[in-house]
Amino acid sequence: MTEIPYGGALEIAAAIRDKRLSATQYLEYVLNRIEQHDPALNSVITLNADAALTAAHEADQAVSDGAVLGPLHGVPFGLKDIIDAANLPTTAHSRIYANNIPLQDAAVTAHLKQSGAILVAKLATHEFAFGGPSFDLPWPPARNPWDTRMFTGGSSSGSGAAIAAGFMPLALGTDTGGSVRNPASLCGIVGMKATYGRVSRRGVVPLAFSLDHVGTMTRTVSDNAALLQVISGYDPRDSASAQVSVPDYLSAVERGRTQGIKGMRIGVIRHFFEKDMVADSKVVNAINASLHVLADLGAHITDVETQSLQTFSNVNRIILLSEAYAVHQHWLQSRPQDYAVMTREKLLPGAFIRAVDYVQALRNRPIFTAAIDTLLDDADVLITASSMDPPFPIDNPEAVARCYPRSARPPFNLTGHPALSLPIGFTEPDEDIPVLPLGLQMIGRHFDEESVYRVASAYEHATNWSEVHPPH
Amino acid sequence: MRHIDTAQELANQLGLQRLYQLLPKTFHAAMKSAAELSASQPQPRDPHQEPAHVCRFDKPVHTYEKT
């Protein structure tokens, strides 16, 4: 097995099933690791140690009893702290929700528990998945394990940090304008936002109803596929849930490894990161190097064009601000002092977007969705940048303010296409700054996460980025 | 300042007086950025161009019960 902290979920589940490792032994290791390293990372809001240990003992007993085991039996997982777990606080990293203790699991939490996975921690976020990183809240912001002076990206900041640090192999985040793919990119892990409607949002604190996605965050593509497999599927109690059958994602990963991607068509939306917004040269060079790897694997690579990145992102932002303001209006009226300054500032423009502008944005949405569908008529997957820049210092407010618009992620919240952030290498060490991770973004047709996983898996298999880990 | 008067008046109308007291400058900047953002998007003119819908009535829309 891979060295324990970075063992994959599937490896760990197999080792527990085969009695080479006990769930309790592994969980104790995980808890010790969190205790030792999280004070520098701040990724954990609530540690679920006692309940997790009880669940691990029960998991070991089930193995001894020869019981039928779920696919993630005994594997620890974490939840961004806007996703409910029964009888644990869901704080949304906010004073407003500091005393919020749900009595029921979110749909995704319930699915994970049914698969045998064990909840070990609720993880840091940006306040209500929107502000941040904020230093004026009861919990400090998470820090990047590659260099704790650096920003994790957000808002699924704790999930990104905890996965990269080897605290657990599986975590869930949420993504309304890129909040899974941003920390995935800056922390050097795999982050998937599946098609809108693929994964239930029930029991997840909303940011913007029509853009919110629950996403999967892992160190490897195969773990990501295994996690999405478990949480996907129709939920009649989520009004946006899609009644579409869920394919076998792990088979797609396996096809990528064994059959490769020869003949698959990849469209590159290059103008997003070379013209509409000029990415850092380290990011551009890493994307180009990745495209060479994919071409060497037999993929047909073609540049494609669509509307400008800013037009997509602005329409996404109008919808996001309008819907988020609707969620937060009553607290902004009655408890504005309880928000972090940054969250108030980010929510406030939503108060001034006119109804007609929101409706126009919703009318633009199918037009933009059709534009991406058209690109995918001639391509199996699309590739573009995720973040335009490598990680940067968390205490630099100008750099933080600059980073959110400098991404190519919001278009795919607007259009609902599945989008995955994939590690593609590292920066060169520079003076006192160590290597920092870089990523790209891969997009598929609606409900075709399989093609994305297949290409991502083939790339991962041809490179060794997922085997490089942060210090400690 | 006229623009501050306007912002304060709007804050009163929106029930955001307390927020305005905390962030008067941000309030004005937020108004400006919202107007700029709205103006930046394409304006569909075809009357048949429908908005994207989430709400459908071929399945129940559940009210979230916080238990």
Interface residues (C-beta under 8 A of the other chain):
Chain A: P102 L103 Q104 R202 F209 S210 P236 R237 D238 S239 A240 Q310 T311 N314 V315 R317 I318 L321 Q329 L332 Q333 S334 P336 Q337 V341 R344 E345 L348 P349 G350 A351 F352 I353 R354 D357 V359 Q360 A361 L362 R363 N364 R365 P366 I367 T369
Chain B: L10 L14 G15 L16 R18 L19 L22 L23 T26 F27 A30 M31 S33 A34 A35 L37 S38 S40 Q41 P42 Q43 P44 Q49 E50 P51 A52 V54 C55 R56 K59 P60 V61 H62 Y64 K66 T67
